[in-house]
C-alpha cells in the first residue's frame, strides 16, 4: 500500500508542501520506502522509474487586500455592536476553529482555567470567546469530543462566574462576519493545535486585528515557522506554559505588541497569496520548458515538425 501510494504521487511533475519540514519528511519517507529512488535533499528532486518529480514548498497564505476590505464591510461593522455586548469592558481572548481533535480546544480551555486559578486578579476583567464549528459529527469520537468541549465550558463557567460575568462565551454557529469582527477586536488570539497543515486563522487575525492583539501560537501549527518571531510560542501540551502566556500577552505594553503584530504582517506580506500562486505557476512552467528541451534533444526532427 505504501509503495502504491508513493508510486502514484511521484508521477507528478511538481509536488508541493506547505513548509520545509513537511517536504523533508516526504523526502525521507521516499528514501526509506523506495530504495531505488534517487532523492536529492538539496534540490528536492526525486528520480523514480525514469521520471523526475520536483518537490517544493508553497506556504499557503491569505489575500491581505481582500481581508482588509472585508473587515470594513458594513455587515462586519454591524457585528461589532454584538461583540461589544459579548465582551463588555473585558479583555478579549479569542479562538475560532472546527471541533477537530487536532485543534486542541479542550487543552486551550484547561489552560484558561489554570490562568484564572493562578491569576485571580484577571477574573471579571477578561473573557474567552470561542466560535467553534462542529466537525465530522457522523464519527463517534468527534461527537464525543464536541460534547466534552461543551462540558468543560460549562464547568469553567460554573466555577468562576459571577452575577455580572461569564468567563467563556461559546458560540456554535457559522457567522463569518462575526468571526471577522472578533478577529478585529481580540487582545489575545489562541492558536494552539497539536498539529495542523498551516492554520490560516493566525494569518487572518494578524491581518485584520485593530487592537495590536497578541498571537499565542503552538509549535505544532504549520504557520509556526513563518509567524513565530511575532508570537508568544507554546508547546501545545503544556497547560502551565499556555496559562502563563495568556498573562504575559495581557500585560504586554503597546509598543511591544505593535512590534510583534508588525512582524507577523511582514511575514504574511512576503509570502502572500499571490506569491503562493505565482511560485507554483513558475515551477510548472520551468518543468514544461525542461520537458520540451529534453524532447527536442532526443528527437530534433520530430520537434521541428511539431513547431
C-alpha positions as CSV (number, residue, x, y, z in Angstrom):
1,X,0.0,0.0,0.0
2,X,2.8,2.5,0.9
3,X,4.6,1.7,-2.3
4,X,1.4,2.1,-4.4
5,X,0.7,5.5,-2.8
6,X,4.2,6.8,-3.5
7,X,4.2,5.3,-7.0
8,X,1.1,7.4,-7.7
9,X,2.4,10.6,-6.0
10,X,5.7,10.5,-7.8
11,X,4.1,10.6,-11.3
12,X,3.6,14.3,-10.7
13,X,6.0,16.8,-12.2
14,X,5.7,19.2,-9.3
15,X,4.7,18.2,-5.8
16,X,4.1,21.0,-3.2
17,X,4.1,21.1,0.5
18,X,3.3,23.9,2.9
19,X,6.6,24.1,4.7
20,X,10.1,22.7,4.5
21,X,9.5,20.3,7.5
22,X,6.7,18.6,5.6
23,X,8.8,18.4,2.4
24,X,11.8,17.0,4.2
25,X,9.6,14.4,5.9
26,X,8.3,13.3,2.5
27,X,11.8,13.1,1.1
28,X,12.9,10.9,4.0
29,X,9.8,8.7,3.5
30,X,10.7,8.1,-0.1
31,X,14.3,7.3,0.8
32,X,13.1,4.7,3.3
33,X,10.3,3.0,1.3
34,X,11.6,3.3,-2.3
35,X,15.3,2.4,-2.2
36,X,15.5,2.6,-6.0
37,X,14.5,6.2,-6.0
38,X,17.2,8.9,-6.3
39,X,16.5,11.6,-3.8
40,X,18.3,15.0,-3.8
41,X,17.7,16.6,-0.4
42,X,19.2,19.8,-1.5
43,X,17.2,20.5,-4.7
44,X,14.2,18.5,-3.6
45,X,14.2,16.5,-6.9
46,X,13.3,12.8,-6.9
47,X,14.1,10.5,-9.9
48,X,12.0,7.4,-9.8
49,X,11.1,5.0,-12.7
50,X,12.8,7.3,-15.1
51,X,10.7,10.3,-14.1
52,X,11.7,13.4,-12.2
53,X,9.4,14.8,-9.5
54,X,10.3,18.3,-8.3
55,X,9.3,18.6,-4.6
56,X,8.9,22.2,-3.5
57,X,7.3,24.3,-0.6
58,X,4.4,26.7,-1.2
59,X,3.2,28.1,2.1
60,X,-0.5,28.9,1.5
61,X,-1.4,32.3,2.7
62,X,-4.3,34.8,2.7
63,X,-5.3,37.7,0.4
64,X,-4.4,40.6,2.6
65,X,-6.2,43.2,0.5
66,X,-9.5,41.2,0.3
67,X,-9.4,40.5,4.1
68,X,-8.8,44.2,4.9
69,X,-11.7,45.2,2.6
70,X,-13.9,42.5,4.2
71,X,-13.0,43.9,7.7
72,X,-14.6,47.2,6.7
73,X,-17.7,45.7,5.2
74,X,-21.0,47.1,6.7
75,X,-22.0,43.6,7.7
76,X,-18.9,43.1,9.7
77,X,-19.1,46.6,11.2
78,X,-22.7,45.9,12.2
79,X,-21.4,42.8,14.2
80,X,-19.1,45.0,16.3
81,X,-22.1,46.0,18.5
82,X,-22.7,42.3,19.1
83,X,-19.0,41.9,20.0
84,X,-19.2,44.9,22.4
85,X,-22.2,43.3,24.1
86,X,-20.5,39.9,24.5
87,X,-17.2,41.2,26.0
88,X,-18.3,44.4,27.7
89,X,-15.3,46.1,29.3
90,X,-13.3,42.9,29.4
91,X,-10.1,42.0,27.6
92,X,-10.8,39.5,24.8
93,X,-9.2,36.2,24.4
94,X,-10.5,34.6,21.1
95,X,-10.3,31.4,19.2
96,X,-12.1,30.1,16.1
97,X,-11.8,26.5,14.9
98,X,-13.6,23.4,13.7
99,X,-14.1,21.0,16.6
100,X,-11.4,18.7,15.3
101,X,-9.4,16.8,17.9
102,X,-6.1,18.1,16.4
103,X,-7.2,21.7,17.2
104,X,-6.5,21.1,20.9
105,X,-9.5,23.1,22.0
106,X,-10.0,21.3,25.4
107,X,-6.4,21.9,26.4
108,X,-6.9,25.6,25.5
109,X,-9.8,25.8,27.9
110,X,-7.9,23.9,30.6
111,X,-5.1,26.4,30.3
112,X,-7.6,29.2,30.7
113,X,-8.9,27.5,33.8
114,X,-5.4,27.3,35.2
115,X,-4.8,31.0,34.2
116,X,-7.9,32.1,36.2
117,X,-6.8,30.0,39.1
118,X,-3.2,31.3,39.1
119,X,-4.0,34.9,38.3
120,X,-7.3,35.7,40.1
121,X,-6.8,39.4,39.5
122,X,-7.9,38.8,35.9
123,X,-11.3,37.4,36.9
124,X,-14.1,39.7,35.7
125,X,-11.6,41.5,33.5
126,X,-11.2,39.0,30.7
127,X,-13.5,36.9,28.6
128,X,-12.7,33.9,26.4
129,X,-14.9,33.9,23.3
130,X,-14.8,30.8,21.1
131,X,-16.6,30.4,17.8
132,X,-16.5,26.7,17.0
133,X,-18.0,24.8,14.1
134,X,-19.0,21.2,14.7
135,X,-16.9,18.8,12.5
136,X,-17.5,15.3,11.3
137,X,-20.3,14.6,13.7
138,X,-21.1,11.4,11.8
139,X,-17.9,10.0,13.5
140,X,-18.4,8.9,17.2
141,X,-15.1,10.2,18.5
142,X,-15.8,13.7,17.0
143,X,-19.3,13.8,18.6
144,X,-17.8,12.8,21.9
145,X,-15.1,15.5,21.6
146,X,-17.7,18.1,20.8
147,X,-19.7,17.1,23.9
148,X,-16.5,17.3,26.1
149,X,-15.9,20.8,24.8
150,X,-19.4,21.9,26.0
151,X,-18.8,20.1,29.3
152,X,-15.6,21.9,30.1
153,X,-17.0,25.3,29.1
154,X,-19.9,24.6,31.5
155,X,-17.6,23.6,34.3
156,X,-15.4,26.7,34.0
157,X,-18.3,29.0,33.8
158,X,-19.9,27.4,36.9
159,X,-16.6,27.5,38.7
160,X,-15.8,31.2,38.2
161,X,-18.9,33.0,37.0
162,X,-20.3,36.0,38.9
163,X,-23.7,37.7,38.5
164,X,-22.2,40.1,36.1
165,X,-19.5,38.0,34.4
166,X,-19.2,34.7,32.5
167,X,-15.6,33.6,31.8
168,X,-16.3,31.8,28.5
169,X,-18.7,32.6,25.7
170,X,-19.1,29.6,23.4
171,X,-20.7,30.3,20.0
172,X,-21.6,27.4,17.9
173,X,-22.7,28.8,14.5
174,X,-21.3,29.7,11.1
175,X,-21.2,33.5,11.1
176,X,-18.1,34.7,9.2
177,X,-18.9,38.4,9.7
178,X,-19.0,37.9,13.4
179,X,-15.7,36.0,13.2
180,X,-14.0,38.9,11.4
181,X,-15.5,41.4,13.9
182,X,-13.9,39.3,16.7
183,X,-10.6,39.0,14.9
184,X,-10.5,42.8,14.6
185,X,-11.0,43.2,18.3
186,X,-9.1,40.4,20.1
187,X,-6.4,41.2,22.7
188,X,-5.2,37.6,22.6
189,X,-5.6,35.1,19.8
190,X,-5.1,31.5,20.8
191,X,-3.9,29.1,18.1
192,X,-2.8,26.0,19.9
193,X,-3.2,23.0,17.6
194,X,-1.4,19.7,18.4
195,X,-0.6,19.6,14.7
196,X,-2.2,21.0,11.6
197,X,-1.3,21.8,8.0
198,X,-1.0,25.6,8.1
199,X,-3.6,27.3,10.2
200,X,-5.0,30.3,8.3
201,X,-6.7,31.8,11.4
202,X,-3.3,33.0,12.7
203,X,-2.7,34.8,9.4
204,X,-6.3,36.2,9.1
205,X,-6.2,37.5,12.6
206,X,-2.8,39.2,12.2
207,X,-4.0,40.9,9.1
208,X,-7.3,42.4,10.3
209,X,-6.7,43.0,14.0
210,X,-7.0,46.6,15.0
211,X,-6.1,46.3,18.7
212,X,-2.4,45.2,18.4
213,X,-3.6,41.8,19.6
214,X,-1.1,39.2,20.6
215,X,-0.9,35.8,18.9
216,X,-0.3,32.8,21.1
217,X,1.0,30.2,18.7
218,X,1.6,26.4,19.0
219,X,4.8,25.0,17.6
220,X,2.5,22.4,16.0
221,X,0.9,24.9,13.7
222,X,2.0,24.8,10.1
223,X,2.4,28.6,10.1
224,X,4.8,28.4,13.2
225,X,8.0,28.9,11.2
226,X,6.6,31.9,9.4
227,X,5.0,33.7,12.3
228,X,7.0,32.6,15.4
229,X,9.0,35.8,15.6
230,X,5.8,37.8,16.1
231,X,4.1,35.4,18.5
232,X,4.3,34.0,22.0
233,X,5.1,30.4,21.2
234,X,4.0,27.5,23.2
235,X,4.2,23.7,23.5
236,X,0.5,22.7,22.7
237,X,0.6,20.1,25.5
238,X,2.0,22.4,28.2
239,X,-1.0,23.9,30.1
240,X,1.1,25.9,32.5
241,X,3.1,27.5,29.8
242,X,-0.1,28.4,27.9
243,X,-1.7,29.8,31.1
244,X,1.4,31.9,31.7
245,X,1.4,33.0,28.1
246,X,-2.1,34.4,28.4
247,X,-1.0,36.5,31.4
248,X,2.1,37.6,29.5
249,X,0.1,38.7,26.5
250,X,-2.4,40.6,28.5
251,X,0.3,42.5,30.4
252,X,2.4,43.3,27.3
253,X,3.0,47.0,26.6
254,X,1.6,48.6,23.4
255,X,5.0,49.2,21.8
256,X,5.9,45.6,22.1
257,X,2.5,44.4,20.9
258,X,2.7,46.7,17.9
259,X,6.2,45.4,17.0
260,X,5.1,41.8,17.3
261,X,2.0,42.1,15.1
262,X,4.1,44.1,12.7
263,X,6.4,41.1,12.4
264,X,3.6,38.7,11.6
265,X,2.1,41.1,9.0
266,X,5.5,41.4,7.3
267,X,5.9,37.6,7.2
268,X,2.5,37.3,5.6
269,X,3.1,40.1,3.1
270,X,6.4,38.4,2.0
271,X,4.5,35.1,1.4
272,X,1.1,36.4,0.4
273,X,-1.5,34.5,-1.7
274,X,-0.2,36.0,-5.0
275,X,3.3,34.6,-4.3
276,X,1.7,31.2,-3.4
277,X,0.1,31.0,-6.8
278,X,2.9,32.6,-8.9
279,X,5.6,30.3,-7.4
280,X,3.6,27.2,-8.4
281,X,3.0,28.5,-11.9
282,X,6.7,29.5,-12.3
283,X,7.8,26.0,-11.3
284,X,5.2,24.3,-13.6
285,X,6.4,26.5,-16.5
286,X,10.0,25.6,-15.8
287,X,9.2,21.9,-15.9
288,X,7.3,22.3,-19.1
289,X,10.3,24.1,-20.8
290,X,12.6,21.4,-19.4
291,X,10.5,18.7,-20.9
292,X,10.2,20.4,-24.3
293,X,14.0,20.9,-24.3
294,X,14.6,17.2,-23.4
295,X,12.2,16.1,-26.1
296,X,13.9,18.3,-28.7
297,X,17.3,16.9,-27.8
298,X,16.0,13.3,-28.1
299,X,14.1,13.8,-31.3
300,X,15.2,17.1,-33.0
301,X,13.5,16.3,-36.4
302,X,10.1,15.4,-34.7
303,X,10.3,18.5,-32.5
304,X,10.9,20.8,-35.6
305,X,7.9,19.3,-37.3
306,X,5.7,20.0,-34.2
307,X,6.8,23.6,-34.3
